[in-house]
């Protein structure tokens, strides 16, 4: 019998722990399984597969049950995705691929979308303590942004591109997941709900830009890069924040390429994995034990650091930045010398 293979390009239709279009995705998978010998699921987002859910059930468990109920071998389903540290024991047929950051040897042209040295003019003039630049909403971004808006609005440069007049923006804002996680952590109360309501009522935050809704402008527009000259600290909110995953994006690239210190909301050990690539972090200036945490606990630890730094006047932040310069220069040079070979030899 001739082997028939079908590739399902799931692409960007996953958000950390869930599918963007779950019913259609599952329908496509089941249909392909009944009509081919092999089904390739191709993801371009670096989720931790074992954390991915379909409704209230683990996605991999559903795939396993489908195979068992139809007497199919598990390796009938092959999964390709760009999570550099994916646990391959969770499914018998997994490879690094999909939206691979190793497709081009010039990482600054690929994963970091062209943030090359000649495109970045670094002239630090620190006017604000914090920067947090959000395009797509997610529960953690909503929680961090509302904290900064409530407590440190005057010393924060902030964007959050969700519009109260656009129903699709409100559906995708992430409140359901945030309420669930806060409730699980016993942190959901009247004050928190009021904090979130006040922030959402203030949307959108565009920082003076008339946005064109393109992915490229949302992430690396030269105006955004220019803002980094005026902030002391970038609060990075990576896309994947759950489980064993390392999937660096332009969000991490921006502070590296602009000699800006950072705090990172991401999956556990994200900063540890950056150090594996040769980057340095800021443990001598604040406690980075938050890197071993995830979820609400990680955000609370980041917020504690934010609240401590918020007490410092600009002249002290400027002095701290000068003290950090060896680290920032090292990260800048490491970033611009990063290649696919570096990443592959480190992780794969």
C-alpha positions as CSV (number, residue, x, y, z in Angstrom):
1,X,0.0,0.0,0.0
2,X,1.4,3.4,-1.0
3,X,2.1,5.6,1.9
4,X,0.1,8.8,2.0
5,X,1.2,11.6,4.1
6,X,-0.8,14.8,5.0
7,X,0.8,17.9,6.6
8,X,-1.5,20.1,8.7
9,X,0.0,23.6,9.0
10,X,-1.2,24.5,12.4
11,X,1.2,27.4,12.2
12,X,0.6,30.3,14.6
13,X,-2.8,28.9,15.7
14,X,-1.6,28.1,19.2
15,X,-1.3,30.5,22.2
16,X,0.9,29.0,25.0
17,X,-1.5,26.3,26.2
18,X,-4.5,26.4,23.8
19,X,-5.5,26.5,20.2
20,X,-6.8,29.7,18.6
21,X,-9.3,27.8,16.4
22,X,-9.6,24.5,18.3
23,X,-12.7,22.9,16.6
24,X,-11.3,23.5,13.1
25,X,-7.9,22.3,14.1
26,X,-9.1,19.1,15.7
27,X,-11.5,18.4,12.8
28,X,-8.6,18.7,10.3
29,X,-6.5,16.3,12.4
30,X,-9.2,13.7,12.7
31,X,-10.1,13.9,9.0
32,X,-6.4,13.5,8.0
33,X,-5.9,10.5,10.3
34,X,-8.8,8.7,8.6
35,X,-7.5,9.5,5.1
36,X,-3.7,9.0,5.3
37,X,-1.0,6.7,6.7
38,X,0.9,9.6,8.3
39,X,-0.1,13.0,9.6
40,X,2.4,15.7,10.2
41,X,1.4,18.5,12.6
42,X,3.5,21.5,11.8
43,X,3.6,24.3,14.4
44,X,5.4,27.6,14.1
45,X,5.1,28.5,17.7
46,X,7.4,27.0,20.4
47,X,4.8,25.7,22.8
48,X,5.5,22.9,25.3
49,X,3.5,20.1,23.7
50,X,2.6,18.5,27.0
51,X,1.0,21.7,28.2
52,X,-1.2,22.2,25.1
53,X,-5.0,21.7,25.8
54,X,-8.1,21.1,23.7
55,X,-11.0,22.4,25.8
56,X,-10.4,20.8,29.2
57,X,-8.2,17.9,28.1
58,X,-4.5,17.6,27.3
59,X,-4.1,17.6,23.5
60,X,-1.5,14.7,23.5
61,X,-3.9,12.5,25.6
62,X,-6.6,13.1,22.9
63,X,-4.2,12.1,20.2
64,X,-3.2,9.0,22.1
65,X,-6.8,7.9,22.6
66,X,-7.6,8.5,18.9
67,X,-4.8,6.2,18.0
68,X,-5.7,3.5,20.5
69,X,-9.4,3.5,19.6
70,X,-8.5,3.1,15.9
71,X,-5.6,0.7,16.3
72,X,-3.2,3.2,14.9
73,X,0.5,3.4,16.0
74,X,1.3,6.6,17.8
75,X,4.0,7.4,15.3
76,X,1.3,7.7,12.7
77,X,1.3,11.3,14.0
78,X,4.5,13.3,13.6
79,X,4.9,16.7,15.3
80,X,7.2,19.4,14.1
81,X,7.7,22.5,16.2
82,X,10.4,25.2,17.1
83,X,10.6,24.6,20.9
84,X,14.4,24.3,21.5
85,X,14.0,22.3,24.7
86,X,10.9,20.2,23.9
87,X,10.7,17.0,26.0
88,X,10.7,14.4,23.2
89,X,9.6,11.6,25.6
90,X,6.0,12.9,25.5
91,X,5.4,11.6,22.0
92,X,7.2,9.0,19.9
93,X,7.6,11.2,16.8
94,X,8.8,14.8,17.4
95,X,11.3,16.9,15.6
96,X,12.6,20.5,15.9
97,X,11.2,22.4,12.9
98,X,8.1,24.1,11.8
99,X,8.9,27.8,12.2
100,X,12.5,27.0,12.9
101,X,14.8,29.8,13.9
102,X,17.6,27.9,12.3
103,X,16.4,28.3,8.7
104,X,18.7,31.2,8.1
105,X,22.3,31.4,9.5
106,X,21.8,35.1,10.1
107,X,19.7,35.1,13.3
108,X,19.4,38.9,13.4
109,X,17.6,38.6,10.0
110,X,15.4,35.7,11.1
111,X,14.3,35.3,14.7
112,X,14.8,38.9,15.6
113,X,13.3,40.3,12.4
114,X,16.2,42.5,11.2
115,X,17.3,44.3,14.4
116,X,20.8,44.8,13.0
117,X,23.4,47.1,14.5
118,X,23.2,49.6,11.6
119,X,19.5,50.0,12.1
120,X,19.7,50.9,15.8
121,X,20.8,54.3,17.1
122,X,21.7,54.0,20.8
123,X,21.7,57.3,22.5
124,X,20.5,56.6,26.1
125,X,18.6,59.5,27.7
126,X,16.7,57.8,30.5
127,X,13.4,59.5,31.3
128,X,11.2,56.7,32.4
129,X,12.0,53.8,34.8
130,X,10.0,51.1,32.9
131,X,8.9,50.2,29.4
132,X,6.3,47.6,28.6
133,X,5.2,47.3,25.0
134,X,2.3,45.0,24.3
135,X,0.6,44.3,21.0
136,X,-1.4,41.1,21.6
137,X,-3.1,40.6,24.9
138,X,-2.5,37.6,27.1
139,X,-3.4,37.0,30.8
140,X,0.1,37.7,32.1
141,X,0.5,40.8,30.0
142,X,-2.8,42.1,31.3
143,X,-1.8,41.5,34.9
144,X,1.6,43.1,34.6
145,X,0.4,46.1,32.6
146,X,-2.5,46.8,35.0
147,X,0.0,46.7,37.9
148,X,2.2,49.2,36.2
149,X,-0.7,51.4,35.3
150,X,-2.1,51.4,38.8
151,X,1.1,51.9,40.7
152,X,3.7,53.4,38.4
153,X,1.9,55.1,35.5
154,X,4.0,58.3,35.7
155,X,7.3,56.5,35.4
156,X,6.3,53.9,32.8
157,X,6.3,54.1,29.0
158,X,3.5,51.8,28.0
159,X,1.6,50.4,25.0
160,X,-1.3,48.0,25.0
161,X,-2.9,47.8,21.6
162,X,-6.4,46.7,22.5
163,X,-9.3,48.9,21.5
164,X,-12.6,48.9,23.5
165,X,-14.5,49.7,20.3
166,X,-13.3,46.4,18.6
167,X,-15.3,43.4,19.8
168,X,-12.6,41.0,18.6
169,X,-10.0,42.7,20.8
170,X,-12.2,42.2,23.8
171,X,-12.9,38.5,23.1
172,X,-9.1,37.8,22.9
173,X,-8.0,39.9,25.8
174,X,-7.4,36.9,28.2
175,X,-9.6,37.7,31.1
176,X,-11.1,34.3,31.5
177,X,-7.7,32.6,31.8
178,X,-6.5,35.4,34.1
179,X,-9.5,35.1,36.5
180,X,-9.0,31.3,36.6
181,X,-5.3,31.5,37.4
182,X,-5.8,34.2,40.0
183,X,-8.6,32.2,41.6
184,X,-6.4,29.1,41.7
185,X,-3.8,31.2,43.4
186,X,-6.4,32.7,45.8
187,X,-5.5,36.1,44.5
188,X,-8.8,37.2,42.9
189,X,-10.6,39.8,44.9
190,X,-12.4,43.1,44.6
191,X,-9.2,45.2,44.5
192,X,-7.7,43.1,41.8
193,X,-10.9,43.2,39.7
194,X,-11.0,47.0,40.1
195,X,-7.3,47.2,39.0
196,X,-8.1,45.3,35.9
197,X,-11.3,47.2,35.2
198,X,-9.5,50.6,35.5
199,X,-6.7,49.5,33.2
200,X,-9.0,48.0,30.5
201,X,-11.2,51.1,30.7
202,X,-8.1,53.2,29.7
203,X,-7.3,51.3,26.5
204,X,-5.8,51.6,24.0
205,X,-2.3,52.8,24.9
206,X,-0.5,53.7,21.7
207,X,2.2,56.1,23.0
208,X,1.4,58.6,20.2
209,X,1.6,56.2,17.3
210,X,-1.1,55.9,14.7
211,X,-0.8,52.1,14.3
212,X,-1.1,50.2,11.1
213,X,-2.1,46.7,12.1
214,X,0.7,44.7,10.6
215,X,2.7,42.2,12.5
216,X,6.0,43.7,11.4
217,X,5.2,47.2,12.8
218,X,3.8,45.7,16.0
219,X,7.1,44.2,16.9
220,X,10.1,46.0,15.5
221,X,8.9,49.4,14.2
222,X,11.8,51.9,14.3
223,X,9.7,54.2,16.5
224,X,9.4,51.4,19.1
225,X,13.2,50.7,19.0
226,X,13.7,54.5,19.5
227,X,11.7,54.4,22.7
228,X,14.4,52.2,24.3
229,X,16.7,55.2,24.5
230,X,14.3,56.7,27.0
231,X,13.7,53.8,29.4
232,X,15.8,52.2,32.1
233,X,14.3,48.7,32.1
234,X,12.3,46.7,29.6
235,X,9.6,44.4,31.0
236,X,9.6,41.6,28.4
237,X,6.5,39.5,28.0
238,X,7.3,36.5,25.9
239,X,4.6,34.5,24.1
240,X,5.2,31.1,25.8
241,X,5.0,31.2,29.6
242,X,4.1,27.6,30.5
243,X,6.1,24.4,30.8
244,X,9.4,23.3,29.4
245,X,9.9,25.6,26.4
246,X,12.5,28.0,25.1
247,X,11.3,30.0,22.1
248,X,13.0,33.4,22.0
249,X,11.4,36.1,19.8
250,X,11.9,39.7,18.9
251,X,10.5,40.7,22.3
252,X,13.7,39.4,23.9
253,X,15.8,40.8,21.1
254,X,14.8,44.4,21.6
255,X,16.5,45.0,24.9
256,X,19.5,42.9,23.9
257,X,19.9,45.0,20.7
258,X,19.5,48.4,22.5
259,X,21.7,47.9,25.6
260,X,18.7,47.8,27.9
261,X,18.3,45.8,31.2
262,X,15.3,43.5,31.3
263,X,12.9,41.5,33.4
264,X,11.3,38.6,31.5
265,X,7.9,37.0,31.9
266,X,8.4,33.7,30.2
267,X,8.6,30.0,30.9
268,X,10.7,28.6,33.8
269,X,14.5,28.7,33.2
270,X,14.2,31.2,30.3
271,X,17.0,33.4,31.5
272,X,19.1,30.3,32.3
273,X,18.7,29.3,28.7
274,X,19.7,32.8,27.5
275,X,22.9,32.4,29.6
276,X,23.5,29.1,27.8
277,X,23.6,31.1,24.6
278,X,26.3,33.3,26.1
279,X,24.2,36.2,27.4
280,X,24.5,37.7,30.8
281,X,21.7,38.8,33.2
282,X,21.3,41.0,36.2
283,X,21.4,38.9,39.3
284,X,23.9,41.2,40.9
285,X,21.3,44.0,40.8
286,X,18.1,42.2,41.7
287,X,17.0,38.7,42.6
288,X,16.5,36.6,39.5
289,X,15.1,33.6,41.4
290,X,11.9,34.4,39.6
291,X,13.3,32.6,36.6
292,X,12.6,29.2,38.3
293,X,8.9,30.1,38.7
294,X,6.0,30.3,36.4
295,X,2.4,31.6,36.3
296,X,1.1,34.1,38.9
297,X,4.0,33.3,41.3
298,X,6.5,34.5,38.7
299,X,4.5,37.7,38.0
300,X,4.4,38.5,41.7
301,X,8.2,38.1,42.0
302,X,8.6,40.4,39.0
303,X,6.2,42.9,40.4
304,X,8.2,43.0,43.7
305,X,11.4,43.9,41.7
306,X,9.4,46.6,39.8
307,X,8.1,48.1,43.1
308,X,11.7,48.3,44.5
309,X,13.1,49.9,41.4
310,X,10.2,52.4,41.2
311,X,11.5,53.9,44.5
312,X,14.8,55.0,42.8
313,X,15.1,58.5,41.3
314,X,16.3,58.9,37.7
315,X,19.9,59.9,38.7
316,X,20.3,56.6,40.6
317,X,18.9,54.6,37.7
318,X,21.4,56.4,35.4
319,X,24.2,55.5,37.7
320,X,23.0,51.9,37.8
321,X,22.9,51.8,34.1
322,X,26.5,52.9,33.9
323,X,27.4,50.2,36.3
324,X,25.6,47.7,34.1
325,X,27.4,48.8,30.9
326,X,29.8,45.8,30.7
327,X,26.9,43.4,30.8
328,X,24.9,45.4,28.3
329,X,27.8,45.8,25.9
330,X,28.5,42.0,26.2
331,X,24.8,41.2,25.4
332,X,24.8,43.6,22.5
333,X,27.9,42.0,21.0
334,X,26.6,38.4,21.7
335,X,23.3,39.2,20.1
336,X,24.9,40.5,16.9
337,X,27.2,37.5,16.7
338,X,24.5,34.9,17.3
339,X,24.1,32.3,14.6
340,X,22.0,29.3,13.9
341,X,25.1,27.2,14.4
342,X,25.5,28.7,18.0
343,X,21.9,27.8,18.8
344,X,22.0,24.4,17.2
345,X,25.2,23.3,18.9
346,X,23.9,24.5,22.3
347,X,20.4,23.0,22.3
348,X,20.1,20.4,19.5
